[in-house]
Amino acid sequence: MSNVESENTMTAQTALRPVKILHQSAGAVVLDGPWCLVLRTGRDWVFPKGHIEQDEAPEAAARREVREETGLDVAIGEWIGVTRYEFADRHRGGTRNRKTVEWFLARPVGGELEPEPRFAEAAYVTFEEALERLTHDDDRDIARRAFEVSRGDQ
């Protein structure tokens, strides 16, 4: 086998590996007294979150994402944790994505609950209902942390 063939083979093998894309995101657990805001996308129940824009602070991104996804204006409170996970983007040939989400406690201060069309439902639920509805273990852990912190703020 010549060196050229080896290089071509390596290039072909490398091209078949999924590319990993890193995402920095921020989100919020919105609490209004005993109520916690959750969103449903298809069958998944989640909290509002999204990408941090260039030169944007995570707190500002969390506030913006809550507004864009729910219609609510929120006051951002304490940082409550970070989650990391990976997923495959089926729209991009299975490209592997790694997402890091900075989470904050938030409370509504204005706006009207009007979720983006991509959400099938938005609901204020009790802590226990949130734990039952949330799809992902990491989100349930963040919910627990949010409720611990909110009890300490009272």
Summary of the structure (lengths in Angstrom):
residues: 154
radius of gyration: 19.2
end to end distance: 72.2
largest distance: 72.2
contacts: 448
relative contact order: 0.23
helix: 35%
strand: 43%
